[in-house]
Amino acid sequence: MATTVSVRTGPAPAAPVPRRRWPWPAGLLAGTAVLYLWGLSASGWANAFYAAAAQAGSRSWTAWFFGSSDAANAITVDKTPAALWVTGLSVRLFGLSSWSVLVPQALMGVATVGLLYATVRRTAGTAAGLLAGAVLALTPVAVLMFRFDNPDALLTLLLVGAAYAVLRAVEAGRTRWLVLAGVLIGFGFLTKMLQAFLVLPAFAAVWLLAAPVGIGRRVRDLLLAGGAVVVSAGWWVLAVGLWPAGSRPYIGGSQTDSVLELVLGYNGFGRLTGDEVGSVVPGQMGATGGTWGPTGLTRLFTSGYAGDASWLLPAALVLLGALLWWTRRAPRTDRTRAAALAWGGWLVVTAGVFSLMAGIFHSYYQVVLAPAIGALAGTGAVVLWRRRTGLSARAVLAGTLAGTAGWAFVLLNRAGWQPWLAWTALVAGAAGAAALLGVHRLGRTARTGVVAAALVAALAAPTGWSIATAATPHTGAIPSSGPRDARTGGPGMRIGGPRGGPGGPPAGGADGAGPGRGMRGDGFMAGGNILGSPTPSAELTALLQRDAGAYTWAAATIGSNSAAGYQLASGEPVMALGGFNGTDPFPTLEAFQRLVAEGRIHYFLGEAGRSDTGSGGSDDAHRVGLWVQENFTPVTVGGTTVYDLTTPRS
């Protein structure tokens, strides 16, 4: 019996861009490149934790493969290493510099904008693609993270690539596109673990609903794509599991030297529940407060998160609803509805998890929301514009524009920054919304003016915030978007660029603690602080470089960020005792004593640190510090306490 196959419906895939229109996408990409590359080196190493790992990967292929913090392969960073594969190769090719670390991130940002444009254009046309790309490029958190060396840049690029592949698969019923989507999501896992899987429910549902093939093929191909996810995500996990533990670095962020524990615990379900063993601070319990801010469905509009990605988030949700309503009677294979479900599912599931997770949550995670917001804004606005002869379409467009301008006004007033910009957005929004209600009666020139007013109302405020973000250097572990001089004007707005996070200790680096500080109860660590890296003096740097070739590690210190600062300055491996938080059980006191006895570590930098974070982590690093203090003589070099481990006390 013949299988019944549904024919795809909806607009045909967009034709190639005519030559006369090439300047528009070219201008979008060129403008994005300028915004993301302009003054990039002002941030120095940005996140020194990852910059040091890129340096290590450029010196050692073993460190590159595992994502080690140092070239001598003591311990890895607390993430899977795909993002470090990119920066490690860049540093290997071009040498260690701020540019070789950060330019790959900016180029990934330009590629993400271009790929989103191409994806949306296939569904809704060139205008929708341009608007989607512009919204993504001008989302402040995107500007922040595509100028920073965290893994989020590569993750966002891979997920947009997966969305493109899924929608191509739905468009043509092609298995290979769906499998490609699985591969890209798998490499997203190797970039930032389980966060990459948040798009899977939406993508799987879209394929099962809208693919123009029979149900048997849809199920079969979905299983094949699932296999591609498992293989592309799992090969590295399997390789690490099979590798003899004694000949590879310790898996940072875990308590048992296990990638699976890291994936499922500290960086997995612990992020949802707040039960993160070894975390710098325990997660919150309940929705009324806590270290990482209140949870709840309004979280991304309040606390410390609103300024990064919420500018057009309400508009995206409204337009998602409008797209689903106007395509509710369309055939199963309607491509506009399929795209809306793909982007909408991505946005709703990811934003929902971010809103409700009780563990570590940083505002910059929201960069993965920006492509979905841009796609829904571009597609929804253009689809409703084409329906502007209907009152309901005009009313939704007008209401969405007015709400977007009003929200921008609220955000800028909270920040106390550039009041003229807030009023510009509000006035343009009111004028544009009123004009949209009667736009069907206007001539072509007048319609162009209405569109211009709408774009100003919707994009002026996030554009200003994005430019201010690009103009502000960002360092440390918890960057945030926006101008340095804006104030916190109310609940839900964290302002100030490079420092701090909601409820947590301030970030370090160039703006954080100087060298020589010991650990205190507020989270500061020897040689800087737990979230920032020190800038050692020239005297200390020269000391670390002296006779470094005779030792496996020039020095050891508690915490990866402290180690990163010394390593980047000296160019020599520095062992990070206890990993990122100083709470990993590596090395044990006995193992450290053995390395010292073998003459493999020259110096210990800083003090003993604290013994308990309240999260059940190991105190091995603290015990090592106490042993060093009891058995070796401290000296102060360039403001930092130094112990020569080759010269014990008599």
URWO-V563457 format. One line per field, one symbol per residue. ss: DSSP state (A for helix, B for strand, O for the rest). phi: phi as a letter, one per 40 degrees, with the letter a starting at -180 (. if undefined). psi: psi as a letter, one per 30 degrees, with the letter a starting at -180 (. if undefined). A space follows every 50 residues. Layout:
BEGIN
ss: ???
phi: ???
psi: ???
END
This chain:
BEGIN
ss: OOOOOOOOBOOOOOOOOOAAAAAAAAAAAAAAAAAAAOOAAAAOOOOAAA AAAAAAAAAOAAAAAAOBOOOOOOBBOOOOOAAAAAAAAAAAAAOOOAAA AAAAAAAAAAAAAAAAAAAAAAAAOAAAAAAAAAAAAOOAAAAAAOOOOO OAAAAAAAAAAAAAAAAAAAAAOOAAAAAAAAAAAAAAAAAAAAAAAAAA AAAAAAAAAAOOOOAAAAAAAAAAAAAAAAAAAAAAAAAAAAOOAAAOOB OOOOOOOOAAAAAAAAAAAAAAAOOOOOOOOOOOOOOOOOOOOOOOOOAA AOOOOAAAAOOOAAAAAAAAAAAAAAOOOOOOOBAAAAAAAAAAAAAAAA AAAAAAOOOOOOAAAAAAAAAAAAAAAAAAAAAAAAOOOOAAAAAAAAAA AAAAAAAAAAAAAAAOOOAAAAAAAAAAAAAAAAAAAOAAAOOAAAAAAA AAAAAAAAAAAAAAAAAAAAAOOOOOOOOOOOOOOOOOOOOOOOOOOOOO OOOOOOOOAAAOOOOOOOOOOOOOOOOOBOOBOOOOOAAAAAAAAOOAAA OOBBBBBBOAAAAAAAAAAAOOOBBBBOOOOOOOOOOOAAAAAAAAAOOO BBBBBOOOOOOOOOOOOOOAAAAAAAAAAAABBBBBBOOBBBBBBBBBOO
phi: .cccbcccbgdcddcdcddcbddccccdccccccccbcfccccfcfccdc ccccdccccaccccccgccaccgcacccbccdcccccccccccbgcadcc ccddccccccccccccdcccdccbhccccccccccccbcdccdcccbbbc ccccdccccccccdcccccccbgccccccddccccccccccafcdccccc dccccccccbccbccccccdcccccccccccccccccccccccddcbbcc ccgbcbgbccccccbdbbcccccgcbcgccacccbhbcihdbgcchccdc bbfbbcccacdbccccccccdcccccbcbcddcdcccccccccccdcccc cccdcbcccdabccdcdcccccccccccccccccccbccccccccccccc cccccccccccccdcgbfdccccccccccccccccccbcccccccccccc ccccccccbccccccccccccbcbbgcbcachccccbcbichbcbhgccg acgbcccbgcbcccchcccbcchcbdgiacbabcbcccccccccccfccc bcbcabacgcccccccccccgbcbcccggdcgbccaccdcccccccccgc bcbbbgbcgcbabgbgccbdccccccccccbbccbbbfgbcbbcccbccc
psi: kkkkkkkkllklkklkkleffefeeeeeeeeeeeeffkgeffgbfcjfee eeeeeefffkeeeeefhlflffhekllhllgeefeeeeeeeeeglkleef efeeeeeeeeeeeeeeeeeeefegleeeeeeeeeeeegkefeeefgglhl ffeeeeeeeeeeeeeeeeeeefhkeeeeeeeeeeeefeefehbfeffffe eeeeeeeeefkhlleeeeeeeeeeeeeeeeefefeeeeeeefkkefgllk jkflfghkeeeeefcegcfeeeffijkglekllljlgfaleglkllfgef fabgfefegfegeeeeeeeeeeeeefgfgllegkfeeeeeeeeeeeeeee eeeeefkfakkkeffffffeeeeeeeeeeeeeeeefgffkeeeeeeeeee eeeeeeeeeeeeeefhkieeeeeeeeeeeeeeeeeefgffflleeeeeee eeeeeeeefeefeeeeeeeffkkklafillllkeglljglkgjklgcfka ljfllllbbffakllfklklfgfklkgblfglkljlleeeeeeefkgeff lekelklkkeeeeeeeeeefglkkkjkgaefggkhklleeeeeeeeefhf kelkkaafalfkfgggllgeeeeeeeeeefflkklkjhgkkkkjffill.
END
